[in-house]
Amino acid sequence: MNMSKALAWIASGHLKSRADRRTANIINSLPEEIQKDIGWRWTSNRREKGGKADLKFEII
């Protein structure tokens, strides 16, 4: 693997991770009723802070 391919591989992983975090933050900022309606990891005591989102999205 040459240097440019290695840097592109690292950058793509970083961009995907950033997109996943942003998506989780946006959904977490929605009211609990909407989160429950869309089935977003909802439980009655889900509002703890600092938990890492385990999202597995594919960027198209």
N, CA, C and O atoms as a GROMACS GRO file, in nm:
protein
  240
    1MET      N    1   0.086  -0.117   0.000
    1MET     CA    2   0.000   0.000   0.000
    1MET      C    3   0.090   0.123   0.000
    1MET      O    4   0.175   0.139   0.088
    2ASN      N    5   0.072   0.208  -0.098
    2ASN     CA    6   0.156   0.328  -0.102
    2ASN      C    7   0.102   0.434  -0.006
    2ASN      O    8  -0.005   0.418   0.053
    3MET      N    9   0.177   0.541   0.009
    3MET     CA   10   0.146   0.644   0.108
    3MET      C   11   0.011   0.712   0.082
    3MET      O   12  -0.064   0.737   0.177
    4SER      N   13  -0.021   0.743  -0.042
    4SER     CA   14  -0.146   0.813  -0.071
    4SER      C   15  -0.267   0.723  -0.043
    4SER      O   16  -0.369   0.770   0.006
    5LYS      N   17  -0.256   0.594  -0.074
    5LYS     CA   18  -0.365   0.502  -0.044
    5LYS      C   19  -0.383   0.486   0.107
    5LYS      O   20  -0.496   0.477   0.156
    6ALA      N   21  -0.273   0.482   0.179
    6ALA     CA   22  -0.280   0.469   0.324
    6ALA      C   23  -0.348   0.591   0.386
    6ALA      O   24  -0.432   0.578   0.474
    7LEU      N   25  -0.311   0.709   0.340
    7LEU     CA   26  -0.373   0.831   0.392
    7LEU      C   27  -0.521   0.838   0.357
    7LEU      O   28  -0.602   0.881   0.438
    8ALA      N   29  -0.557   0.795   0.236
    8ALA     CA   30  -0.698   0.794   0.196
    8ALA      C   31  -0.777   0.696   0.281
    8ALA      O   32  -0.891   0.725   0.318
    9TRP      N   33  -0.718   0.583   0.313
    9TRP     CA   34  -0.784   0.481   0.397
    9TRP      C   35  -0.808   0.536   0.538
    9TRP      O   36  -0.916   0.518   0.594
   10ILE      N   37  -0.707   0.602   0.594
   10ILE     CA   38  -0.721   0.662   0.728
   10ILE      C   39  -0.826   0.772   0.726
   10ILE      O   40  -0.910   0.779   0.816
   11ALA      N   41  -0.823   0.857   0.625
   11ALA     CA   42  -0.918   0.968   0.615
   11ALA      C   43  -1.061   0.917   0.600
   11ALA      O   44  -1.153   0.973   0.659
   12SER      N   45  -1.080   0.811   0.521
   12SER     CA   46  -1.216   0.760   0.503
   12SER      C   47  -1.271   0.704   0.633
   12SER      O   48  -1.390   0.720   0.661
   13GLY      N   49  -1.188   0.640   0.712
   13GLY     CA   50  -1.232   0.590   0.842
   13GLY      C   51  -1.269   0.704   0.935
   13GLY      O   52  -1.368   0.696   1.009
   14HIS      N   53  -1.190   0.811   0.932
   14HIS     CA   54  -1.219   0.927   1.016
   14HIS      C   55  -1.350   0.994   0.974
   14HIS      O   56  -1.430   1.032   1.060
   15LEU      N   57  -1.372   1.009   0.845
   15LEU     CA   58  -1.494   1.071   0.796
   15LEU      C   59  -1.617   0.989   0.831
   15LEU      O   60  -1.721   1.044   0.868
   16LYS      N   61  -1.607   0.857   0.820
   16LYS     CA   62  -1.718   0.770   0.855
   16LYS      C   63  -1.749   0.779   1.004
   16LYS      O   64  -1.865   0.785   1.044
   17SER      N   65  -1.646   0.780   1.086
   17SER     CA   66  -1.664   0.790   1.230
   17SER      C   67  -1.730   0.923   1.266
   17SER      O   68  -1.818   0.928   1.351
   18ARG      N   69  -1.688   1.030   1.201
   18ARG     CA   70  -1.745   1.161   1.227
   18ARG      C   71  -1.892   1.166   1.187
   18ARG      O   72  -1.975   1.221   1.259
   19ALA      N   73  -1.924   1.108   1.072
   19ALA     CA   74  -2.063   1.105   1.025
   19ALA      C   75  -2.151   1.025   1.122
   19ALA      O   76  -2.264   1.065   1.150
   20ASP      N   77  -2.100   0.914   1.173
   20ASP     CA   78  -2.175   0.833   1.269
   20ASP      C   79  -2.202   0.910   1.398
   20ASP      O   80  -2.313   0.906   1.451
   21ARG      N   81  -2.100   0.981   1.448
   21ARG     CA   82  -2.118   1.060   1.571
   21ARG      C   83  -2.219   1.172   1.550
   21ARG      O   84  -2.303   1.197   1.637
   22ARG      N   85  -2.211   1.240   1.436
   22ARG     CA   86  -2.303   1.350   1.410
   22ARG      C   87  -2.446   1.300   1.400
   22ARG      O   88  -2.539   1.363   1.451
   23THR      N   89  -2.465   1.185   1.334
   23THR     CA   90  -2.599   1.127   1.323
   23THR      C   91  -2.654   1.091   1.461
   23THR      O   92  -2.770   1.120   1.491
   24ALA      N   93  -2.571   1.028   1.544
   24ALA     CA   94  -2.615   0.992   1.679
   24ALA      C   95  -2.650   1.116   1.760
   24ALA      O   96  -2.750   1.116   1.832
   25ASN      N   97  -2.571   1.220   1.749
   25ASN     CA   98  -2.598   1.344   1.823
   25ASN      C   99  -2.729   1.409   1.779
   25ASN      O  100  -2.805   1.459   1.861
   26ILE      N  101  -2.755   1.407   1.648
   26ILE     CA  102  -2.879   1.466   1.597
   26ILE      C  103  -2.999   1.388   1.648
   26ILE      O  104  -3.097   1.447   1.694
   27ILE      N  105  -2.993   1.256   1.640
   27ILE     CA  106  -3.106   1.175   1.685
   27ILE      C  107  -3.122   1.185   1.836
   27ILE      O  108  -3.235   1.189   1.886
   28ASN      N  109  -3.011   1.190   1.911
   28ASN     CA  110  -3.019   1.203   2.056
   28ASN      C  111  -3.079   1.337   2.098
   28ASN      O  112  -3.134   1.348   2.208
   29SER      N  113  -3.069   1.438   2.014
   29SER     CA  114  -3.124   1.569   2.049
   29SER      C  115  -3.276   1.578   2.025
   29SER      O  116  -3.340   1.674   2.068
   30LEU      N  117  -3.333   1.477   1.958
   30LEU     CA  118  -3.477   1.475   1.937
   30LEU      C  119  -3.550   1.446   2.068
   30LEU      O  120  -3.492   1.385   2.158
   31PRO      N  121  -3.675   1.489   2.080
   31PRO     CA  122  -3.753   1.457   2.199
   31PRO      C  123  -3.767   1.305   2.216
   31PRO      O  124  -3.764   1.230   2.119
   32GLU      N  125  -3.781   1.262   2.342
   32GLU     CA  126  -3.789   1.119   2.372
   32GLU      C  127  -3.903   1.050   2.299
   32GLU      O  128  -3.891   0.934   2.259
   33GLU      N  129  -4.014   1.120   2.280
   33GLU     CA  130  -4.129   1.060   2.213
   33GLU      C  131  -4.094   1.022   2.069
   33GLU      O  132  -4.132   0.915   2.022
   34ILE      N  133  -4.022   1.110   2.001
   34ILE     CA  134  -3.984   1.082   1.863
   34ILE      C  135  -3.881   0.970   1.859
   34ILE      O  136  -3.888   0.882   1.773
   35GLN      N  137  -3.785   0.972   1.952
   35GLN     CA  138  -3.686   0.864   1.957
   35GLN      C  139  -3.754   0.730   1.977
   35GLN      O  140  -3.716   0.630   1.916
   36LYS      N  141  -3.855   0.728   2.062
   36LYS     CA  142  -3.928   0.604   2.088
   36LYS      C  143  -4.004   0.561   1.963
   36LYS      O  144  -4.008   0.442   1.930
   37ASP      N  145  -4.066   0.656   1.893
   37ASP     CA  146  -4.143   0.625   1.773
   37ASP      C  147  -4.056   0.564   1.662
   37ASP      O  148  -4.100   0.474   1.590
   38ILE      N  149  -3.934   0.612   1.649
   38ILE     CA  150  -3.847   0.560   1.544
   38ILE      C  151  -3.763   0.440   1.591
   38ILE      O  152  -3.687   0.383   1.513
   39GLY      N  153  -3.778   0.403   1.718
   39GLY     CA  154  -3.707   0.286   1.769
   39GLY      C  155  -3.560   0.309   1.795
   39GLY      O  156  -3.480   0.217   1.777
   40TRP      N  157  -3.524   0.428   1.836
   40TRP     CA  158  -3.384   0.462   1.858
   40TRP      C  159  -3.342   0.424   2.000
   40TRP      O  160  -3.358   0.503   2.093
   41ARG      N  161  -3.290   0.305   2.017
   41ARG     CA  162  -3.233   0.257   2.142
   41ARG      C  163  -3.303   0.313   2.265
   41ARG      O  164  -3.237   0.359   2.358
   42TRP      N  165  -3.434   0.311   2.266
   42TRP     CA  166  -3.510   0.379   2.371
   42TRP      C  167  -3.545   0.285   2.485
   42TRP      O  168  -3.593   0.174   2.462
   43THR      N  169  -3.522   0.331   2.606
   43THR     CA  170  -3.575   0.267   2.727
   43THR      C  171  -3.621   0.380   2.818
   43THR      O  172  -3.590   0.497   2.792
   44SER      N  173  -3.694   0.348   2.921
   44SER     CA  174  -3.748   0.453   3.008
   44SER      C  175  -3.639   0.528   3.084
   44SER      O  176  -3.662   0.642   3.125
   45ASN      N  177  -3.522   0.470   3.104
   45ASN     CA  178  -3.414   0.538   3.175
   45ASN      C  179  -3.292   0.559   3.086
   45ASN      O  180  -3.179   0.554   3.135
   46ARG      N  181  -3.312   0.581   2.958
   46ARG     CA  182  -3.207   0.588   2.859
   46ARG      C  183  -3.125   0.717   2.863
   46ARG      O  184  -3.019   0.722   2.800
   47ARG      N  185  -3.165   0.818   2.930
   47ARG     CA  186  -3.104   0.950   2.920
   47ARG      C  187  -2.968   0.965   2.989
   47ARG      O  188  -2.937   1.075   3.034
   48GLU      N  189  -2.887   0.861   2.999
   48GLU     CA  190  -2.755   0.878   3.056
   48GLU      C  191  -2.665   0.950   2.957
   48GLU      O  192  -2.681   0.935   2.836
   49LYS      N  193  -2.571   1.025   3.007
   49LYS     CA  194  -2.480   1.100   2.920
   49LYS      C  195  -2.346   1.028   2.913
   49LYS      O  196  -2.310   0.952   3.003
   50GLY      N  197  -2.274   1.053   2.808
   50GLY     CA  198  -2.139   1.001   2.795
   50GLY      C  199  -2.129   0.864   2.732
   50GLY      O  200  -2.018   0.813   2.714
   51GLY      N  201  -2.240   0.803   2.699
   51GLY     CA  202  -2.234   0.672   2.636
   51GLY      C  203  -2.193   0.686   2.491
   51GLY      O  204  -2.235   0.778   2.422
   52LYS      N  205  -2.112   0.594   2.445
   52LYS     CA  206  -2.067   0.598   2.306
   52LYS      C  207  -2.170   0.529   2.218
   52LYS      O  208  -2.216   0.419   2.249
   53ALA      N  209  -2.204   0.594   2.110
   53ALA     CA  210  -2.301   0.535   2.016
   53ALA      C  211  -2.234   0.425   1.936
   53ALA      O  212  -2.122   0.443   1.889
   54ASP      N  213  -2.302   0.313   1.921
   54ASP     CA  214  -2.250   0.202   1.841
   54ASP      C  215  -2.328   0.194   1.711
   54ASP      O  216  -2.407   0.102   1.689
   55LEU      N  217  -2.304   0.290   1.624
   55LEU     CA  218  -2.374   0.295   1.497
   55LEU      C  219  -2.291   0.227   1.390
   55LEU      O  220  -2.168   0.238   1.388
   56LYS      N  221  -2.357   0.158   1.303
   56LYS     CA  222  -2.290   0.094   1.190
   56LYS      C  223  -2.361   0.134   1.062
   56LYS      O  224  -2.443   0.058   1.010
   57PHE      N  225  -2.330   0.252   1.012
   57PHE     CA  226  -2.390   0.300   0.889
   57PHE      C  227  -2.293   0.286   0.775
   57PHE      O  228  -2.171   0.295   0.794
   58GLU      N  229  -2.344   0.263   0.658
   58GLU     CA  230  -2.262   0.262   0.538
   58GLU      C  231  -2.282   0.394   0.465
   58GLU      O  232  -2.395   0.434   0.438
   59ILE      N  233  -2.174   0.462   0.434
   59ILE     CA  234  -2.182   0.588   0.360
   59ILE      C  235  -2.192   0.556   0.212
   59ILE      O  236  -2.108   0.485   0.157
   60ILE      N  237  -2.294   0.609   0.150
   60ILE     CA  238  -2.316   0.581   0.007
   60ILE      C  239  -2.266   0.698  -0.074
   60ILE      O  240  -2.275   0.696  -0.197
   0.00000   0.00000   0.00000
